[in-house]
Amino acid sequence: MMLMSMADERMDRDASGFGNQAEEGGSKKKKRSNRVKTDVSSKKKQRPAGVRVLLWLLRKSIVPLIMIIMLITGLYVGYVVVGKQPEDEVFQWSTWQHIYDLIFADS
């Protein structure tokens, strides 16, 4: 019986200690996150307006730029590698006009 009561007492102590640590840890995390947010916001305010505009434009244009690069790469690979056509014809407007006419011509 003596062993059971000591084990129960330890479990009670551990459980209460764990709860207190969790509550303290949660409040410390909130304080830490507030500190980080104020540090980050103060750094953004220190940037000149021109740099902020440039970074905003880069963030907004990265996906369309990647899409255009992949379109050009796909046209090249499809026409030259898969279609086995000459490289100099890939970027000529007449080539793609001819392909368009073949696809959408009246039968």
N, CA, C and O atoms as CSV, one atom per row, in Angstrom:
chain,resi,resn,atom,element,x,y,z
A,1,MET,N,N,0.806,-1.190,0.000
A,1,MET,CA,C,0.000,0.000,0.000
A,1,MET,C,C,0.847,1.250,0.000
A,1,MET,O,O,0.470,2.271,-0.575
A,2,MET,N,N,1.961,1.167,0.630
A,2,MET,CA,C,2.847,2.314,0.727
A,2,MET,C,C,3.354,2.705,-0.662
A,2,MET,O,O,3.458,3.889,-0.982
A,3,LEU,N,N,3.669,1.696,-1.487
A,3,LEU,CA,C,4.167,1.980,-2.831
A,3,LEU,C,C,3.103,2.640,-3.690
A,3,LEU,O,O,3.421,3.530,-4.480
A,4,MET,N,N,1.872,2.236,-3.561
A,4,MET,CA,C,0.794,2.804,-4.348
A,4,MET,C,C,0.590,4.276,-4.011
A,4,MET,O,O,0.374,5.087,-4.911
A,5,SER,N,N,0.653,4.624,-2.766
A,5,SER,CA,C,0.404,6.005,-2.371
A,5,SER,C,C,1.535,6.915,-2.838
A,5,SER,O,O,1.287,8.058,-3.223
A,6,MET,N,N,2.793,6.418,-2.809
A,6,MET,CA,C,3.915,7.230,-3.275
A,6,MET,C,C,3.827,7.445,-4.783
A,6,MET,O,O,4.105,8.535,-5.282
A,7,ALA,N,N,3.433,6.381,-5.510
A,7,ALA,CA,C,3.298,6.503,-6.954
A,7,ALA,C,C,2.169,7.474,-7.305
A,7,ALA,O,O,2.309,8.292,-8.214
A,8,ASP,N,N,1.060,7.380,-6.586
A,8,ASP,CA,C,-0.050,8.295,-6.822
A,8,ASP,C,C,0.363,9.731,-6.541
A,8,ASP,O,O,-0.002,10.647,-7.278
A,9,GLU,N,N,1.127,9.921,-5.469
A,9,GLU,CA,C,1.565,11.260,-5.113
A,9,GLU,C,C,2.476,11.843,-6.203
A,9,GLU,O,O,2.375,13.024,-6.536
A,10,ARG,N,N,3.364,11.005,-6.754
A,10,ARG,CA,C,4.245,11.461,-7.833
A,10,ARG,C,C,3.446,11.835,-9.076
A,10,ARG,O,O,3.717,12.847,-9.723
A,11,MET,N,N,2.471,11.016,-9.394
A,11,MET,CA,C,1.653,11.292,-10.576
A,11,MET,C,C,0.887,12.596,-10.399
A,11,MET,O,O,0.774,13.383,-11.339
A,12,ASP,N,N,0.367,12.827,-9.212
A,12,ASP,CA,C,-0.353,14.066,-8.944
A,12,ASP,C,C,0.580,15.262,-9.079
A,12,ASP,O,O,0.201,16.286,-9.649
A,13,ARG,N,N,1.781,15.139,-8.565
A,13,ARG,CA,C,2.748,16.220,-8.622
A,13,ARG,C,C,3.156,16.488,-10.069
A,13,ARG,O,O,3.257,17.640,-10.492
A,14,ASP,N,N,3.391,15.407,-10.826
A,14,ASP,CA,C,3.780,15.555,-12.224
A,14,ASP,C,C,2.659,16.183,-13.042
A,14,ASP,O,O,2.910,17.055,-13.874
A,15,ALA,N,N,1.450,15.755,-12.814
A,15,ALA,CA,C,0.319,16.270,-13.572
A,15,ALA,C,C,0.105,17.750,-13.284
A,15,ALA,O,O,-0.155,18.528,-14.202
A,16,SER,N,N,0.210,18.141,-12.030
A,16,SER,CA,C,0.003,19.547,-11.705
A,16,SER,C,C,1.164,20.385,-12.225
A,16,SER,O,O,0.958,21.514,-12.670
A,17,GLY,N,N,2.358,19.857,-12.175
A,17,GLY,CA,C,3.514,20.589,-12.686
A,17,GLY,C,C,3.455,20.753,-14.190
A,17,GLY,O,O,3.865,21.784,-14.723
A,18,PHE,N,N,2.945,19.739,-14.882
A,18,PHE,CA,C,2.845,19.800,-16.338
A,18,PHE,C,C,1.847,20.859,-16.761
A,18,PHE,O,O,2.084,21.598,-17.716
A,19,GLY,N,N,0.737,20.935,-16.056
A,19,GLY,CA,C,-0.275,21.930,-16.385
A,19,GLY,C,C,0.256,23.341,-16.195
A,19,GLY,O,O,0.003,24.216,-17.023
A,20,ASN,N,N,0.985,23.566,-15.123
A,20,ASN,CA,C,1.528,24.893,-14.879
A,20,ASN,C,C,2.555,25.264,-15.934
A,20,ASN,O,O,2.595,26.409,-16.383
A,21,GLN,N,N,3.376,24.322,-16.328
A,21,GLN,CA,C,4.374,24.606,-17.343
A,21,GLN,C,C,3.713,24.919,-18.674
A,21,GLN,O,O,4.166,25.801,-19.404
A,22,ALA,N,N,2.645,24.202,-18.991
A,22,ALA,CA,C,1.966,24.441,-20.250
A,22,ALA,C,C,1.350,25.831,-20.266
A,22,ALA,O,O,1.412,26.529,-21.278
A,23,GLU,N,N,0.753,26.236,-19.144
A,23,GLU,CA,C,0.152,27.558,-19.096
A,23,GLU,C,C,1.220,28.637,-19.197
A,23,GLU,O,O,1.040,29.632,-19.899
A,24,GLU,N,N,2.322,28.443,-18.500
A,24,GLU,CA,C,3.403,29.420,-18.556
A,24,GLU,C,C,4.016,29.456,-19.955
A,24,GLU,O,O,4.346,30.526,-20.468
A,25,GLY,N,N,4.163,28.299,-20.559
A,25,GLY,CA,C,4.735,28.240,-21.892
A,25,GLY,C,C,3.855,28.942,-22.908
A,25,GLY,O,O,4.354,29.603,-23.819
A,26,GLY,N,N,2.550,28.801,-22.754
A,26,GLY,CA,C,1.636,29.456,-23.672
A,26,GLY,C,C,1.744,30.966,-23.573
A,26,GLY,O,O,1.731,31.659,-24.590
A,27,SER,N,N,1.850,31.480,-22.358
A,27,SER,CA,C,1.958,32.929,-22.208
A,27,SER,C,C,3.305,33.424,-22.720
A,27,SER,O,O,3.393,34.529,-23.256
A,28,LYS,N,N,4.347,32.628,-22.562
A,28,LYS,CA,C,5.651,33.032,-23.069
A,28,LYS,C,C,5.637,33.059,-24.591
A,28,LYS,O,O,6.243,33.938,-25.205
A,29,LYS,N,N,4.949,32.099,-25.202
A,29,LYS,CA,C,4.881,32.072,-26.656
A,29,LYS,C,C,4.169,33.312,-27.177
A,29,LYS,O,O,4.588,33.897,-28.176
A,30,LYS,N,N,3.097,33.715,-26.507
A,30,LYS,CA,C,2.374,34.903,-26.939
A,30,LYS,C,C,3.263,36.130,-26.833
A,30,LYS,O,O,3.291,36.965,-27.738
A,31,LYS,N,N,3.985,36.237,-25.736
A,31,LYS,CA,C,4.868,37.382,-25.564
A,31,LYS,C,C,5.953,37.377,-26.623
A,31,LYS,O,O,6.291,38.422,-27.179
A,32,ARG,N,N,6.505,36.191,-26.906
A,32,ARG,CA,C,7.554,36.075,-27.899
A,32,ARG,C,C,7.029,36.433,-29.289
A,32,ARG,O,O,7.711,37.128,-30.043
A,33,SER,N,N,5.829,35.969,-29.635
A,33,SER,CA,C,5.291,36.253,-30.959
A,33,SER,C,C,4.988,37.739,-31.108
A,33,SER,O,O,5.163,38.295,-32.193
A,34,ASN,N,N,4.533,38.396,-30.031
A,34,ASN,CA,C,4.304,39.836,-30.105
A,34,ASN,C,C,5.615,40.566,-30.338
A,34,ASN,O,O,5.676,41.528,-31.104
A,35,ARG,N,N,6.667,40.100,-29.668
A,35,ARG,CA,C,7.967,40.721,-29.821
A,35,ARG,C,C,8.467,40.566,-31.257
A,35,ARG,O,O,9.040,41.498,-31.821
A,36,VAL,N,N,8.253,39.405,-31.839
A,36,VAL,CA,C,8.706,39.153,-33.205
A,36,VAL,C,C,7.929,40.023,-34.178
A,36,VAL,O,O,8.515,40.577,-35.108
A,37,LYS,N,N,6.627,40.155,-33.986
A,37,LYS,CA,C,5.821,40.959,-34.886
A,37,LYS,C,C,6.245,42.417,-34.846
A,37,LYS,O,O,6.312,43.064,-35.891
A,38,THR,N,N,6.528,42.940,-33.684
A,38,THR,CA,C,6.946,44.337,-33.610
A,38,THR,C,C,8.312,44.526,-34.246
A,38,THR,O,O,8.565,45.565,-34.856
A,39,ASP,N,N,9.203,43.543,-34.120
A,39,ASP,CA,C,10.515,43.644,-34.751
A,39,ASP,C,C,10.387,43.632,-36.263
A,39,ASP,O,O,11.047,44.410,-36.952
A,40,VAL,N,N,9.539,42.750,-36.783
A,40,VAL,CA,C,9.372,42.637,-38.228
A,40,VAL,C,C,8.728,43.898,-38.786
A,40,VAL,O,O,9.164,44.410,-39.817
A,41,SER,N,N,7.701,44.402,-38.120
A,41,SER,CA,C,7.020,45.588,-38.626
A,41,SER,C,C,7.937,46.802,-38.591
A,41,SER,O,O,7.833,47.669,-39.460
A,42,SER,N,N,8.821,46.887,-37.621
A,42,SER,CA,C,9.732,48.020,-37.572
A,42,SER,C,C,10.757,47.944,-38.699
A,42,SER,O,O,11.198,48.979,-39.198
A,43,LYS,N,N,11.143,46.738,-39.106
A,43,LYS,CA,C,12.081,46.596,-40.221
A,43,LYS,C,C,11.425,47.013,-41.533
A,43,LYS,O,O,12.077,47.634,-42.373
A,44,LYS,N,N,10.163,46.689,-41.725
A,44,LYS,CA,C,9.472,47.063,-42.949
A,44,LYS,C,C,9.342,48.578,-43.053
A,44,LYS,O,O,9.421,49.123,-44.154
A,45,LYS,N,N,9.149,49.250,-41.965
A,45,LYS,CA,C,9.000,50.696,-41.980
A,45,LYS,C,C,10.315,51.385,-42.306
A,45,LYS,O,O,10.317,52.538,-42.737
A,46,GLN,N,N,11.423,50.703,-42.109
A,46,GLN,CA,C,12.712,51.314,-42.364
A,46,GLN,C,C,13.089,51.273,-43.839
A,46,GLN,O,O,14.002,51.989,-44.251
A,47,ARG,N,N,12.425,50.470,-44.635
A,47,ARG,CA,C,12.750,50.369,-46.051
A,47,ARG,C,C,12.243,51.604,-46.787
A,47,ARG,O,O,11.169,52.118,-46.475
A,48,PRO,N,N,13.003,52.075,-47.753
A,48,PRO,CA,C,12.533,53.206,-48.569
A,48,PRO,C,C,11.329,52.804,-49.420
A,48,PRO,O,O,11.109,51.623,-49.690
A,49,ALA,N,N,10.571,53.787,-49.827
A,49,ALA,CA,C,9.341,53.522,-50.584
A,49,ALA,C,C,9.647,52.840,-51.917
A,49,ALA,O,O,8.900,51.958,-52.341
A,50,GLY,N,N,10.726,53.234,-52.577
A,50,GLY,CA,C,11.076,52.629,-53.859
A,50,GLY,C,C,11.382,51.147,-53.736
A,50,GLY,O,O,11.007,50.361,-54.606
A,51,VAL,N,N,12.053,50.762,-52.670
A,51,VAL,CA,C,12.387,49.355,-52.444
A,51,VAL,C,C,11.113,48.566,-52.155
A,51,VAL,O,O,10.955,47.445,-52.639
A,52,ARG,N,N,10.212,49.137,-51.377
A,52,ARG,CA,C,8.946,48.446,-51.076
A,52,ARG,C,C,8.137,48.213,-52.339
A,52,ARG,O,O,7.564,47.139,-52.520
A,53,VAL,N,N,8.085,49.221,-53.225
A,53,VAL,CA,C,7.333,49.089,-54.477
A,53,VAL,C,C,7.979,48.021,-55.361
A,53,VAL,O,O,7.282,47.202,-55.960
A,54,LEU,N,N,9.302,48.031,-55.440
A,54,LEU,CA,C,10.005,47.040,-56.244
A,54,LEU,C,C,9.766,45.627,-55.726
A,54,LEU,O,O,9.514,44.719,-56.518
A,55,LEU,N,N,9.840,45.424,-54.421
A,55,LEU,CA,C,9.586,44.100,-53.845
A,55,LEU,C,C,8.141,43.663,-54.075
A,55,LEU,O,O,7.887,42.488,-54.339
A,56,TRP,N,N,7.201,44.590,-53.978
A,56,TRP,CA,C,5.794,44.265,-54.216
A,56,TRP,C,C,5.601,43.818,-55.668
A,56,TRP,O,O,4.916,42.832,-55.935
A,57,LEU,N,N,6.222,44.564,-56.613
A,57,LEU,CA,C,6.102,44.190,-58.025
A,57,LEU,C,C,6.715,42.826,-58.303
A,57,LEU,O,O,6.157,42.033,-59.061
A,58,LEU,N,N,7.858,42.552,-57.692
A,58,LEU,CA,C,8.495,41.247,-57.893
A,58,LEU,C,C,7.633,40.122,-57.341
A,58,LEU,O,O,7.508,39.070,-57.967
A,59,ARG,N,N,7.041,40.336,-56.177
A,59,ARG,CA,C,6.184,39.291,-55.588
A,59,ARG,C,C,4.965,39.022,-56.449
A,59,ARG,O,O,4.555,37.872,-56.603
A,60,LYS,N,N,4.381,40.074,-57.012
A,60,LYS,CA,C,3.164,39.906,-57.810
A,60,LYS,C,C,3.442,39.380,-59.209
A,60,LYS,O,O,2.548,38.811,-59.837
A,61,SER,N,N,4.655,39.555,-59.711
A,61,SER,CA,C,4.925,39.175,-61.092
A,61,SER,C,C,5.700,37.867,-61.233
A,61,SER,O,O,5.956,37.446,-62.361
A,62,ILE,N,N,6.076,37.220,-60.169
A,62,ILE,CA,C,6.905,36.023,-60.286
A,62,ILE,C,C,6.142,34.862,-60.938
A,62,ILE,O,O,6.718,34.136,-61.748
A,63,VAL,N,N,4.885,34.677,-60.610
A,63,VAL,CA,C,4.114,33.563,-61.189
A,63,VAL,C,C,3.860,33.788,-62.685
A,63,VAL,O,O,4.075,32.865,-63.470
A,64,PRO,N,N,3.410,34.979,-63.111
A,64,PRO,CA,C,3.252,35.172,-64.560
A,64,PRO,C,C,4.567,35.041,-65.336
A,64,PRO,O,O,4.578,34.523,-66.453
A,65,LEU,N,N,5.667,35.505,-64.751
A,65,LEU,CA,C,6.962,35.361,-65.421
A,65,LEU,C,C,7.345,33.899,-65.589
A,65,LEU,O,O,7.818,33.497,-66.652
A,66,ILE,N,N,7.147,33.112,-64.559
A,66,ILE,CA,C,7.445,31.678,-64.643
A,66,ILE,C,C,6.554,31.016,-65.684
A,66,ILE,O,O,7.009,30.141,-66.421
A,67,MET,N,N,5.281,31.426,-65.753
A,67,MET,CA,C,4.370,30.838,-66.737
A,67,MET,C,C,4.796,31.171,-68.167
A,67,MET,O,O,4.719,30.317,-69.050
A,68,ILE,N,N,5.241,32.395,-68.397
A,68,ILE,CA,C,5.693,32.783,-69.737
A,68,ILE,C,C,6.952,32.010,-70.124
A,68,ILE,O,O,7.077,31.543,-71.256
A,69,ILE,N,N,7.885,31.877,-69.175
A,69,ILE,CA,C,9.109,31.116,-69.449
A,69,ILE,C,C,8.778,29.665,-69.771
A,69,ILE,O,O,9.359,29.087,-70.689
A,70,MET,N,N,7.851,29.075,-69.027
A,70,MET,CA,C,7.488,27.684,-69.278
A,70,MET,C,C,6.741,27.531,-70.613
A,70,MET,O,O,6.883,26.504,-71.277
A,71,LEU,N,N,5.956,28.528,-71.010
A,71,LEU,CA,C,5.274,28.491,-72.305
A,71,LEU,C,C,6.285,28.497,-73.443
A,71,LEU,O,O,6.182,27.707,-74.382
A,72,ILE,N,N,7.256,29.389,-73.354
A,72,ILE,CA,C,8.287,29.463,-74.401
A,72,ILE,C,C,9.096,28.166,-74.448
A,72,ILE,O,O,9.397,27.654,-75.526
A,73,THR,N,N,9.445,27.641,-73.276
A,73,THR,CA,C,10.189,26.380,-73.222
A,73,THR,C,C,9.371,25.239,-73.820
A,73,THR,O,O,9.905,24.409,-74.555
A,74,GLY,N,N,8.088,25.199,-73.508
A,74,GLY,CA,C,7.221,24.153,-74.041
A,74,GLY,C,C,7.058,24.243,-75.548
A,74,GLY,O,O,7.035,23.223,-76.237
A,75,LEU,N,N,6.944,25.471,-76.064
A,75,LEU,CA,C,6.857,25.639,-77.518
A,75,LEU,C,C,8.127,25.136,-78.193
A,75,LEU,O,O,8.073,24.447,-79.212
A,76,TYR,N,N,9.256,25.487,-77.618
A,76,TYR,CA,C,10.540,25.077,-78.199
A,76,TYR,C,C,10.701,23.562,-78.161
A,76,TYR,O,O,11.042,22.944,-79.170
A,77,VAL,N,N,10.456,22.971,-77.004
A,77,VAL,CA,C,10.630,21.521,-76.866
A,77,VAL,C,C,9.646,20.781,-77.769
A,77,VAL,O,O,10.013,19.807,-78.425
A,78,GLY,N,N,8.410,21.239,-77.802
A,78,GLY,CA,C,7.415,20.568,-78.630
A,78,GLY,C,C,7.706,20.658,-80.108
A,78,GLY,O,O,7.492,19.691,-80.839
A,79,TYR,N,N,8.193,21.805,-80.568
A,79,TYR,CA,C,8.424,21.994,-82.000
A,79,TYR,C,C,9.745,21.401,-82.455
A,79,TYR,O,O,9.817,20.770,-83.509
A,80,VAL,N,N,10.797,21.603,-81.657
A,80,VAL,CA,C,12.131,21.170,-82.091
A,80,VAL,C,C,12.410,19.729,-81.691
A,80,VAL,O,O,12.840,18.936,-82.529
A,81,VAL,N,N,12.179,19.372,-80.441
A,81,VAL,CA,C,12.556,18.044,-79.953
A,81,VAL,C,C,11.530,17.001,-80.386
A,81,VAL,O,O,11.886,15.986,-80.984
A,82,VAL,N,N,10.263,17.252,-80.084
A,82,VAL,CA,C,9.230,16.260,-80.403
A,82,VAL,C,C,8.905,16.274,-81.902
A,82,VAL,O,O,8.793,15.220,-82.526
A,83,GLY,N,N,8.752,17.488,-82.478
A,83,GLY,CA,C,8.372,17.593,-83.885
A,83,GLY,C,C,9.524,17.472,-84.852
A,83,GLY,O,O,9.303,17.355,-86.057
A,84,LYS,N,N,10.747,17.496,-84.361
A,84,LYS,CA,C,11.958,17.365,-85.180
A,84,LYS,C,C,11.978,18.382,-86.333
A,84,LYS,O,O,12.252,18.031,-87.481
A,85,GLN,N,N,11.686,19.626,-86.009
A,85,GLN,CA,C,11.704,20.718,-86.974
A,85,GLN,C,C,12.918,21.607,-86.711
A,85,GLN,O,O,13.511,21.531,-85.635
A,86,PRO,N,N,13.293,22.443,-87.666
A,86,PRO,CA,C,14.462,23.312,-87.477
A,86,PRO,C,C,14.253,24.332,-86.356
A,86,PRO,O,O,13.149,24.831,-86.139
A,87,GLU,N,N,15.344,24.623,-85.656
A,87,GLU,CA,C,15.276,25.530,-84.509
A,87,GLU,C,C,14.919,26.958,-84.900
A,87,GLU,O,O,14.266,27.659,-84.126
A,88,ASP,N,N,15.326,27.399,-86.068
A,88,ASP,CA,C,15.108,28.794,-86.439
A,88,ASP,C,C,13.644,29.119,-86.733
A,88,ASP,O,O,13.279,30.294,-86.784
A,89,GLU,N,N,12.808,28.119,-86.925
A,89,GLU,CA,C,11.394,28.360,-87.226
A,89,GLU,C,C,10.523,28.463,-85.978
A,89,GLU,O,O,9.352,28.831,-86.076
A,90,VAL,N,N,11.063,28.150,-84.829
A,90,VAL,CA,C,10.241,28.096,-83.613
A,90,VAL,C,C,9.608,29.441,-83.298
A,90,VAL,O,O,8.423,29.501,-82.973
A,91,PHE,N,N,10.363,30.504,-83.387
A,91,PHE,CA,C,9.869,31.802,-82.935
A,91,PHE,C,C,9.424,32.700,-84.085
A,91,PHE,O,O,9.360,33.920,-83.927
A,92,GLN,N,N,9.118,32.112,-85.236
A,92,GLN,CA,C,8.567,32.881,-86.358
A,92,GLN,C,C,7.048,32.866,-86.278
A,92,GLN,O,O,6.445,31.822,-86.031
A,93,TRP,N,N,6.441,34.006,-86.483
A,93,TRP,CA,C,4.985,34.126,-86.378
A,93,TRP,C,C,4.295,33.277,-87.452
A,93,TRP,O,O,3.230,32.715,-87.196
A,94,SER,N,N,4.876,33.178,-88.632
A,94,SER,CA,C,4.244,32.438,-89.727
A,94,SER,C,C,4.100,30.942,-89.396
A,94,SER,O,O,3.154,30.295,-89.846
A,95,THR,N,N,5.014,30.412,-88.629
A,95,THR,CA,C,4.931,28.997,-88.232
A,95,THR,C,C,3.683,28.746,-87.405
A,95,THR,O,O,2.936,27.804,-87.669
A,96,TRP,N,N,3.458,29.580,-86.410
A,96,TRP,CA,C,2.328,29.380,-85.509
A,96,TRP,C,C,1.010,29.764,-86.168
A,96,TRP,O,O,-0.038,29.210,-85.836
A,97,GLN,N,N,1.062,30.715,-87.106
A,97,GLN,CA,C,-0.136,31.055,-87.875
A,97,GLN,C,C,-0.551,29.862,-88.739
A,97,GLN,O,O,-1.739,29.564,-88.861
A,98,HIS,N,N,0.423,29.189,-89.331
A,98,HIS,CA,C,0.152,28.006,-90.150
A,98,HIS,C,C,-0.437,26.876,-89.294
A,98,HIS,O,O,-1.397,26.224,-89.706
A,99,ILE,N,N,0.127,26.646,-88.124
A,99,ILE,CA,C,-0.395,25.613,-87.224
A,99,ILE,C,C,-1.824,25.952,-86.793
A,99,ILE,O,O,-2.682,25.071,-86.743
A,100,TYR,N,N,-2.077,27.217,-86.483
A,100,TYR,CA,C,-3.429,27.655,-86.105
A,100,TYR,C,C,-4.413,27.409,-87.247
A,100,TYR,O,O,-5.521,26.917,-87.030
A,101,ASP,N,N,-3.999,27.753,-88.452
A,101,ASP,CA,C,-4.871,27.532,-89.615
A,101,ASP,C,C,-5.158,26.047,-89.826
A,101,ASP,O,O,-6.274,25.677,-90.190
A,102,LEU,N,N,-4.157,25.195,-89.598
A,102,LEU,CA,C,-4.390,23.752,-89.742
A,102,LEU,C,C,-5.379,23.221,-88.718
A,102,LEU,O,O,-6.212,22.370,-89.031
A,103,ILE,N,N,-5.286,23.721,-87.504
A,103,ILE,CA,C,-6.168,23.222,-86.433
A,103,ILE,C,C,-7.589,23.720,-86.592
A,103,ILE,O,O,-8.536,22.946,-86.454
A,104,PHE,N,N,-7.754,25.015,-86.882
A,104,PHE,CA,C,-9.086,25.611,-86.891
A,104,PHE,C,C,-9.656,25.858,-88.274
A,104,PHE,O,O,-10.606,26.628,-88.414
A,105,ALA,N,N,-9.108,25.235,-89.287
A,105,ALA,CA,C,-9.610,25.400,-90.660
A,105,ALA,C,C,-10.957,24.701,-90.822
A,105,ALA,O,O,-11.233,23.693,-90.173
A,106,ASP,N,N,-11.787,25.257,-91.701
A,106,ASP,CA,C,-13.067,24.592,-91.990
A,106,ASP,C,C,-12.790,23.346,-92.809
A,106,ASP,O,O,-11.986,23.372,-93.741
A,107,SER,N,N,-13.452,22.265,-92.462
A,107,SER,CA,C,-13.208,20.998,-93.157
A,107,SER,C,C,-14.067,20.865,-94.376
A,107,SER,O,O,-13.989,19.858,-95.080
